[in-house]
Amino acid sequence: MILDEINYAVNLNLISLDDVLKLVKSKPDNMDLVLTGNYAKEEVIEIADLVTEMKEIKHPFQKGIKAKKGIDF
């Protein structure tokens, strides 16, 4: 299951950190759970099995190219 941009939603207080932590801790063992978005809270990082931070090196925005559906949103 992918919870896209949930870390950002927690940062904006759209969903509580406690609710996210409860969800992660209660997931079935046979389920892979992916939380995406910037500003992951330390508590989420601590209970995660894998944490990846992506860094932009080059992006079409830098040349004035607008966002593309299916890629940027």
SULURWO-V429898 format. One record per pair of residues at least 6 apart in sequence whose C-alpha atoms are under 8 Angstrom apart, sorted by the first residue. I is the first residue (numbers start at 1). J is the second residue. If there is no record, write none. Layout:
I;J / I;J
//
This chain:
1;31 / 1;32 / 1;33 / 1;34 / 2;33 / 2;34 / 2;35 / 2;36 / 3;33 / 3;34 / 3;35 / 3;36 / 4;34 / 4;35 / 4;36 / 4;37 / 5;35 / 5;36 / 5;37 / 5;38 / 6;35 / 6;36 / 6;37 / 7;35 / 7;36 / 7;37 / 7;38 / 7;39 / 7;40 / 7;41 / 8;37 / 8;38 / 8;39 / 8;40 / 9;15 / 10;16 / 10;17 / 11;39 / 11;40 / 21;43 / 21;44 / 24;33 / 27;33 / 45;51 / 60;66 / 61;67 / 67;73
//
